[in-house]
Amino acid sequence: MPDRPHPPDRPAFPDHPDHPGYPDPRTFDSLVDLLDDAAVRYAGRTTLSLRTDAGIELAWTPAELRHRARLAAWRLRALGLEPGDRLLTWSPSTPRLPAVYWGAQTARLIVVPLDLRMVPEVVQRIAAKSETHWLAVGTGLEAPDPVAAGLHDLAIHTIDELTADADDTFPPDWEAQLDSWPRPTRDDVWEVIYTSGSTGYPKGVMLSHGTVLSTVEACALLLPPREHRAVSLLPLSHLFEQAPVLFYGSTIGADVLYVRSRNPRVIFESLRDHHVTTMVVTPQLMDLFWNAIAREVERQGKKRAFDRLRSVARRLPYPLRRLLFRKVHAQLGGRLRLFVVAGAFLPPETQQNWEDLGVVVVQGYGATECGPAAATSEREHPTSTVGRTVPPVRIRLAENDKEILVAGPTVMPGYWRDPDASIAVLADGWYHTGDIGRYDERGNLVLSGRKKNIIVLPSGLNVYPEDIENVLQEAGIGQSVVLETTPGRIEAVVLPVGSLPLVSTTQAAPERPTDPEGVARQNGAIGAAIKSANARLSAHSRIDAWRLWPELDFPRTHTLKIKRDDVRLWVAADGALPVREG
């Protein structure tokens, strides 16, 4: 299984580009070294800030962030935590949460971040599996209630308390004592991130300082250092937010704004007032932003003119595209240049929408277990592909089934206290992703779907449900789950045309029609979309029938992945439900 070579006309990413004035992540022994460097290198800049409905509430320089992290480290040790102990964190995004992360690293603890969407049963299971007695919890809007979640036996402290100014419990020489502590090394595990747990049994991905520093090194290839101003809307409990935004951002002196608000107006004002240049997002967030722009264009009665401008812009260099749509960009701060997107299928239409406006869309592929494995680049960013291998990662496709295998220093050392699961996915030194892929004629990696979801027809042909779901989404279906209901019969369980998964606990769900005419229009739109998709699919992959999911959204994990088994059980139990032919 040789590594996939890159065609001569498409060189791979350079192994280690030279960026004068910026640090080389390979020189750091730990993430604590990264923060120490930033505190000196970018001393006068704002690095992390927080905006709420009341305005800007916090704005910290790297030096202030480091000071708050050291305060947290001292307090955590004073509470009785020893190196290697696990600390649960459960908080909305705020500068104080990274301070606790770095404080825990300084004290050589292991952070176990909880996602705000986790249900009590999952939270309790993670707390038990982590064998921890301590929880750092957030405060204010959207902060969780650990007592209501059943965490009665933990010592609970707020992140505000841990990062507060020194008080009279601190000895005069506390900083000198802290400096004498043994420092973490690249091999030390500092974090355990639990997977989404669609099966109900989440696994804890161990991440060492070296693993994440290697991920930061990969980020330097995807996002060349320059002035990056980011607005953070993804949870800090996820590596996809931590690595490129927090840790790499700190390496290059980026200015990151956390937004904590339920008000869409405040979110858009944050983009504008912060003069955002770069955003790390999911496809759903890109769609939400685009839909807001499209609604305003419709409201002004300018859709035809807007579409004509887009067709013209598509032939222009990106700076001229942004000039052409300067009024739209003004509402986004006037400096938005780049979306970095991962986490779900990116419809080509979604990417093209933003590229027409002069915003480059870089798509990445990876997992918590292996970090970023492949990505497109600012120079070349075709649609429908996740690009090329990103050093220091290596990728292979298994000869028998084309499963994507990943190796390199970004790969996790294993799952927390789960040797059997670790051995199962790390055979022969390669992480088995469970994803199926292929290479296009230009050497770009194209995803086909999950290995466990492949449908083998009686004819022996393979059907990849995710491929069909992607085509359905491009045809206008909001979200879908494709299943084999009886041998050889392919059905789609769908949400209505235009539906999107809910990306926050406060987002309002769309209403469905209940009157006969509205239901008929909805069903007609779904049927037309499926007919359009079937015209693009090979004969053995076409949808035979479809069913409308009875709720406003599919059941999802805390990372917004659809719980396919729940959908499958619903289909199996509801045989009397009318099934509409595709």
C-alpha positions in Angstrom: 0.0 0.0 0.0 2.3 2.8 -1.1 1.5 6.4 -0.1 -0.4 8.2 -2.8 2.1 10.3 -4.8 1.2 13.8 -5.9 1.2 14.4 -9.6 4.3 16.4 -10.9 2.1 19.4 -11.7 0.6 19.5 -8.2 3.4 19.5 -5.6 2.5 18.6 -2.1 2.4 21.1 0.7 6.0 22.1 1.6 7.2 20.2 4.6 8.2 23.1 6.7 7.7 26.6 5.2 9.8 29.4 6.5 7.8 32.2 8.1 10.1 34.9 9.3 9.0 36.5 12.5 6.8 33.6 13.6 7.8 30.7 15.9 8.4 27.2 14.6 6.0 24.9 16.6 8.6 22.1 16.3 10.8 24.0 18.8 8.3 23.9 21.6 8.4 21.1 24.2 4.8 21.7 25.3 1.8 23.9 24.7 2.9 25.8 27.8 6.1 26.8 25.9 3.8 28.0 23.1 1.9 30.4 25.5 5.2 31.5 27.1 6.5 32.5 23.7 3.3 34.3 22.7 3.3 36.3 25.9 6.6 37.8 25.0 6.3 37.9 21.2 2.9 39.5 21.0 2.9 41.3 24.4 0.9 44.4 23.4 -1.8 42.7 21.2 -5.2 41.5 22.2 -5.4 37.7 21.7 -8.7 36.6 23.3 -11.9 38.6 24.0 -15.5 38.0 24.8 -18.6 39.7 23.5 -22.1 39.3 25.0 -25.3 41.1 24.5 -23.9 43.8 26.8 -20.8 44.4 24.6 -17.1 43.5 25.1 -16.7 42.0 28.5 -13.1 40.7 28.4 -10.1 41.5 26.3 -6.8 39.8 27.2 -3.3 40.1 25.8 -1.2 36.9 25.7 0.6 38.1 28.8 -2.7 38.5 30.7 -3.8 35.1 29.4 -0.6 33.5 30.7 -1.0 35.2 34.0 -4.5 33.9 34.4 -3.4 30.4 33.4 -0.7 30.5 36.1 -3.3 31.6 38.7 -5.5 28.7 37.7 -2.5 26.3 37.9 -1.7 27.4 41.4 -5.3 27.1 42.6 -5.8 23.7 41.0 -2.8 22.3 42.8 -4.0 24.0 46.0 -7.3 22.1 45.7 -5.3 18.9 45.8 -5.0 17.9 42.2 -1.7 16.1 41.4 0.0 15.6 38.0 -2.0 13.1 36.0 -5.3 13.8 37.7 -8.3 14.5 35.5 -10.2 17.8 35.5 -13.6 18.0 33.8 -14.4 21.3 32.2 -17.9 22.3 31.1 -18.3 25.8 30.0 -19.4 28.0 27.1 -16.5 29.6 25.2 -14.8 32.5 27.0 -11.1 33.5 27.4 -11.3 32.1 30.9 -11.7 28.6 29.6 -8.4 28.5 27.6 -6.8 30.0 30.8 -8.0 26.9 32.7 -6.7 24.7 29.9 -3.2 26.2 30.1 -3.4 26.2 33.9 -4.1 22.5 33.9 -1.2 22.0 31.5 1.1 23.9 33.7 0.0 21.8 36.7 0.5 18.7 34.4 -3.2 17.6 34.8 -5.4 16.0 32.2 -8.3 18.1 30.9 -11.6 16.3 30.0 -13.8 18.8 28.2 -17.5 18.3 28.1 -19.7 19.6 25.3 -22.6 21.8 26.3 -25.0 19.6 24.2 -24.2 16.4 26.2 -27.1 14.9 28.0 -26.8 14.0 31.7 -26.4 10.2 31.0 -23.4 10.8 28.8 -21.8 13.3 31.2 -22.2 10.9 34.1 -20.6 8.1 32.0 -17.6 10.3 31.0 -17.1 11.5 34.6 -17.1 7.9 35.9 -14.8 6.6 33.1 -12.4 9.5 33.7 -12.2 8.6 37.4 -12.2 12.3 38.4 -13.3 14.2 41.4 -13.1 17.8 40.0 -15.1 19.9 37.6 -14.4 23.5 36.4 -17.7 24.9 35.2 -18.6 28.1 33.3 -21.0 30.8 34.4 -23.6 33.1 32.8 -25.6 32.6 29.7 -25.9 29.0 28.5 -23.7 27.7 31.3 -24.6 24.1 32.3 -26.0 23.0 35.6 -23.8 20.2 36.9 -26.1 19.3 39.8 -29.1 18.9 37.5 -26.8 16.7 35.3 -26.2 14.4 38.3 -22.6 15.4 39.1 -23.3 15.6 42.8 -20.1 13.9 44.0 -17.7 16.2 42.3 -15.8 19.2 43.7 -17.2 22.0 41.5 -15.4 25.3 41.0 -16.2 28.0 38.4 -13.7 29.0 35.8 -14.1 32.6 37.0 -13.0 31.5 40.5 -10.0 29.6 39.2 -8.8 32.5 37.0 -9.5 35.4 39.5 -6.9 37.7 40.8 -4.5 36.4 43.5 -5.9 36.7 47.0 -4.4 36.3 50.5 -4.2 32.5 50.2 -1.3 33.0 47.7 2.2 33.2 49.2 4.3 36.1 48.2 6.6 33.8 46.2 3.9 31.7 44.5 5.2 32.4 41.0 8.7 31.4 41.9 7.4 28.2 43.4 5.3 27.6 40.3 8.4 28.1 38.1 10.1 25.3 40.0 7.5 22.7 39.1 8.5 20.1 36.5 7.3 21.2 33.1 5.2 19.1 30.8 6.8 17.3 27.9 5.7 16.4 24.4 4.8 12.9 25.5 2.5 14.0 28.4 -1.2 13.5 27.8 -2.9 16.7 28.6 -6.4 16.2 27.3 -9.0 13.4 26.8 -11.7 14.4 24.3 -14.7 12.0 24.3 -16.2 11.0 20.9 -19.8 11.8 20.1 -21.0 8.5 21.4 -23.6 7.7 18.8 -23.6 4.2 20.2 -24.1 5.5 23.7 -20.5 4.5 24.7 -18.2 7.4 24.0 -14.5 6.7 23.8 -11.9 9.1 25.2 -9.3 10.2 22.6 -6.0 10.9 24.4 -4.1 13.9 23.1 -0.5 14.7 24.1 1.3 18.0 23.9 3.3 16.6 21.0 0.1 15.5 19.2 -1.4 18.9 19.3 1.8 20.7 18.5 2.1 18.6 15.4 -1.4 19.6 14.6 -0.4 23.2 15.0 2.4 22.6 12.6 0.0 21.3 10.1 -2.2 24.3 10.6 0.7 26.5 9.6 0.6 24.9 6.2 -3.2 25.5 5.8 -3.3 29.0 7.2 0.0 30.8 6.4 0.8 33.4 9.2 -0.5 36.9 8.7 -2.9 39.1 10.5 -5.8 36.7 11.3 -8.8 38.1 13.1 -11.3 35.3 14.0 -14.7 35.1 15.5 -15.2 31.8 17.3 -18.6 30.2 17.1 -17.6 26.5 17.6 -17.3 24.8 21.0 -13.8 24.9 22.7 -14.4 21.4 23.7 -13.6 20.3 20.1 -10.2 19.8 18.6 -11.4 21.5 15.4 -11.8 24.7 17.4 -8.8 24.3 19.7 -6.1 23.5 17.2 -6.5 26.0 14.4 -8.1 28.9 16.4 -6.8 28.7 20.0 -3.4 27.1 19.8 -2.3 28.0 16.2 -3.9 31.4 16.6 -1.8 32.0 19.8 1.3 30.9 17.9 0.8 33.6 15.2 -0.7 36.4 17.4 -4.3 36.1 16.0 -7.1 38.2 17.6 -9.9 35.8 18.5 -13.4 37.0 19.6 -15.7 34.6 21.4 -19.4 35.5 21.0 -21.9 34.5 23.7 -25.3 35.6 22.6 -28.6 34.1 21.4 -29.3 37.2 19.3 -28.4 36.8 15.6 -28.0 40.6 15.4 -25.3 40.5 18.0 -23.5 37.7 16.1 -23.5 39.7 12.8 -22.4 42.9 14.6 -19.5 40.9 16.1 -18.4 39.9 12.7 -18.6 43.5 11.5 -17.1 45.2 14.5 -14.2 42.7 14.9 -13.4 43.1 11.2 -13.1 39.3 10.9 -10.6 38.0 8.3 -10.8 34.2 8.9 -13.4 31.9 10.3 -13.2 28.2 11.2 -16.7 26.9 10.6 -19.0 24.0 9.7 -21.0 23.9 6.5 -24.1 24.6 8.5 -22.7 27.8 9.8 -21.8 28.9 6.3 -25.3 28.2 5.1 -26.8 30.2 8.0 -24.7 33.2 7.2 -25.5 32.9 3.5 -29.2 32.5 4.1 -29.2 35.8 6.0 -27.5 37.5 3.1 -30.0 36.0 0.6 -33.0 37.0 2.7 -31.7 40.6 2.7 -31.2 40.6 -1.1 -34.7 39.2 -1.5 -36.1 41.9 0.9 -34.6 44.6 -1.2 -35.9 43.1 -4.5 -32.4 42.7 -5.9 -32.1 39.0 -6.4 -31.8 39.1 -10.2 -29.1 41.8 -10.1 -27.3 39.9 -7.3 -27.2 36.7 -9.4 -26.0 38.6 -12.4 -23.1 40.1 -10.4 -22.2 36.6 -9.1 -22.0 35.3 -12.7 -19.7 38.2 -13.6 -17.6 37.9 -10.4 -16.9 34.2 -11.0 -14.6 35.2 -13.8 -12.7 37.8 -11.8 -9.7 37.6 -9.4 -10.8 37.4 -5.7 -9.9 41.0 -4.7 -12.1 42.3 -7.5 -14.9 40.0 -6.4 -14.7 41.5 -3.0 -14.8 44.9 -4.5 -17.8 44.1 -6.6 -19.7 43.0 -3.4 -18.2 45.6 -1.1 -21.6 46.4 0.4 -22.1 42.8 1.4 -18.6 42.7 2.8 -19.1 45.9 4.7 -21.8 44.1 6.7 -19.3 41.4 7.6 -16.6 43.8 8.6 -15.0 44.5 5.2 -12.1 42.1 5.6 -13.4 38.5 5.4 -11.1 36.5 3.2 -11.1 32.9 4.3 -13.4 30.1 5.6 -11.8 26.9 6.9 -14.5 24.3 6.9 -14.8 20.7 8.1 -17.0 18.5 10.1 -19.6 17.5 7.5 -20.2 17.3 3.8 -19.7 20.7 2.1 -22.2 21.1 -0.8 -20.4 22.5 -3.8 -23.2 25.2 -4.1 -22.4 26.4 -0.6 -18.7 26.8 -1.4 -19.4 28.5 -4.7 -21.8 31.0 -3.1 -19.0 32.3 -0.9 -16.3 32.1 -3.6 -18.5 34.3 -5.8 -18.2 36.9 -3.1 -14.4 36.6 -3.1 -14.1 34.5 0.1 -11.8 31.5 -0.3 -13.1 28.3 1.1 -10.5 25.8 2.3 -12.0 22.4 3.1 -10.3 20.0 5.5 -10.6 16.3 6.5 -9.6 14.7 9.7 -10.8 13.5 13.1 -10.0 14.0 16.8 -8.0 10.8 16.6 -5.7 12.0 13.9 -6.0 15.8 13.6 -6.0 17.3 10.1 -5.1 14.7 7.5 -5.9 16.3 4.2 -7.0 19.7 3.0 -7.4 22.0 0.0 -5.4 25.2 0.1 -5.7 28.9 -0.5 -4.0 28.5 -3.8 -6.1 25.5 -5.0 -9.6 24.9 -3.5 -11.7 22.8 -5.9 -15.2 21.7 -4.8 -16.2 18.2 -3.9 -12.8 17.2 -2.6 -10.8 17.5 0.7 -7.5 18.1 -1.1 -4.1 16.7 -0.4 -2.2 15.1 2.5 -1.0 17.7 5.0 2.5 17.1 6.4 3.5 15.8 8.9 0.7 13.3 8.2 0.8 10.4 5.8 -2.3 8.8 4.2 -2.9 5.4 2.6 -5.9 3.8 1.1 -6.4 0.1 2.1 -6.0 -2.2 -0.9 -9.1 -4.3 -0.1 -11.8 -1.7 0.6 -10.1 1.8 0.1 -10.5 2.7 3.8 -8.5 5.9 4.6 -5.5 5.1 6.9 -3.6 7.9 8.6 -0.1 7.9 10.3 2.1 10.5 11.7 2.7 12.5 14.9 -0.8 14.0 14.9 -2.3 10.6 15.5 -3.5 9.9 19.1 -1.6 7.5 21.3 -4.9 5.7 22.0 -8.2 5.7 23.8 -8.3 6.4 27.5 -8.1 3.1 29.4 -9.5 1.2 26.5 -6.7 -1.0 25.0 -9.0 -3.2 22.9 -10.6 -0.2 21.1 -7.1 1.3 20.7 -5.7 -1.8 19.1 -8.7 -2.1 16.8 -8.1 1.3 15.2 -4.3 1.6 15.4 -3.3 -1.6 13.7 0.2 -1.6 12.2 0.8 2.0 13.3 -1.9 3.4 11.1 -5.2 5.0 12.3 -8.1 3.3 10.6 -10.6 6.1 10.1 -13.6 4.0 9.0 -14.0 6.4 6.1 -13.8 5.2 2.4 -12.0 7.4 -0.1 -10.5 7.6 -3.5 -8.2 10.0 -5.4 -9.3 12.1 -8.4 -7.2 12.6 -11.5 -5.5 15.6 -9.8 -4.4 13.7 -6.7 -7.1 15.1 -4.4 -8.8 12.9 -1.8 -12.5 12.4 -2.3 -14.6 10.9 0.5 -17.2 8.2 -0.4 -18.7 7.6 3.1 -18.4 5.5 6.2 -17.2 1.9 5.9 -19.8 0.7 8.4 -22.7 2.3 6.4 -21.9 0.6 3.0 -24.8 -1.2 1.5 -24.0 -4.4 -0.4 -26.8 -5.2 -2.8 -27.8 -8.7 -3.8 -26.1 -8.1 -7.1 -22.8 -7.6 -5.2 -22.6 -3.9 -6.0 -21.7 -1.4 -3.3 -23.9 1.6 -2.4 -22.4 4.4 -0.4 -25.3 6.1 1.5 -23.3 9.3 2.2 -22.7 9.8 -1.5 -26.4 9.6 -2.2 -27.2 11.9 0.8 -24.8 14.4 -0.6 -26.5 14.3 -4.0 -29.9 14.7 -2.3 -28.6 17.7 -0.4 -27.3 19.3 -3.6 -30.8 18.7 -5.1 -32.4 20.6 -2.3 -33.2 18.0 0.4 -32.3 19.6 3.8 -30.9 16.4 5.4 -31.4 12.7 4.8 -30.5 9.2 5.9 -30.3 6.6 3.2 -31.0 3.0 4.2 -31.6 -0.5 2.7 -35.0 -1.4 4.1 -35.3 -4.8 2.3 -32.7 -6.5 0.2 -31.9 -4.3 -2.8 -34.5 -1.6 -1.8 -32.9 1.9 -1.2 -35.0 4.4 0.8 -34.3 7.9 2.1 -35.6 9.3 5.3 -35.7 13.0 4.8 -36.2 16.4 6.4 -38.1 19.0 4.3 -36.4 20.9 1.5 -34.3 23.7 3.0 -34.0 22.3 6.5 -30.7 22.6 8.3 -29.6 20.8 11.5 -29.8 22.9 14.6 -26.4 24.3 15.3 -27.1 25.6 18.8 -29.4 24.8 21.7 -31.0 28.2 21.3 -31.6 28.2 17.5 -35.3 28.1 16.7 -36.5 25.1 14.7 -38.4 25.7 11.4 -42.1 25.2 11.4 -43.7 22.6 9.1 -46.9 23.1 7.1 -50.0 21.5 8.6 -52.7 22.7 6.1 -53.4 20.3 3.1 -52.0 22.8 0.5 -48.8 23.4 2.4 -48.3 19.7 3.0 -48.9 19.0 -0.7 -46.3 21.7 -1.7 -43.8 20.3 0.7 -44.2 16.7 -0.5 -44.1 17.9 -4.1 -40.8 19.7 -3.5 -39.3 16.6 -1.8 -40.5 14.4 -4.7 -39.0 16.8 -7.3 -35.7 16.9 -5.4 -35.5 13.2 -5.2 -36.4 12.9 -8.9 -33.6 15.3 -9.7 -31.1 13.4 -7.6 -32.1 10.1 -9.1 -31.3 11.5 -12.6 -27.7 12.0 -11.4 -27.3 8.7 -9.6 -26.2 5.4 -11.2 -29.1 2.9 -11.6 -28.1 0.7 -8.6 -27.9 3.8 -6.3 -31.3 5.4 -7.0 -33.9 6.1 -4.3 -36.8 3.7 -4.6 -38.9 5.4 -1.9 -38.8 8.1 0.7 -40.3 8.8 4.1 -40.6 12.1 6.0 -39.0 12.1 9.4 -41.8 13.0 11.9 -39.8 15.5 14.0 -38.2 18.8 13.1 -34.7 17.4 13.2 -33.0 14.0 13.3 -31.7 12.7 16.6 -28.1 13.8 16.9 -25.0 13.4 18.9 -23.5 16.4 20.7 -21.3 16.9 17.6 -24.4 17.1 15.4 -23.9 13.7 13.7 -27.2 12.0 12.9 -27.9 8.9 15.0 -28.4 6.6 12.1 -29.2 3.6 14.2 -32.1 5.5 15.8 -33.4 6.3 12.3 -33.0 2.7 11.2 -35.0 1.5 14.3 -37.8 4.0 13.6 -38.1 2.7 10.0 -38.1 -0.9 11.1 -40.8 -0.3 13.8 -43.0 1.8 11.6 -43.8 -0.4 8.7 -47.4 1.0 8.3 -46.0 4.5 7.5 -46.9 5.5 4.0 -43.9 5.3 1.7 -43.7 7.5 -1.3 -42.1 6.2 -4.4 -39.0 8.0 -5.7 
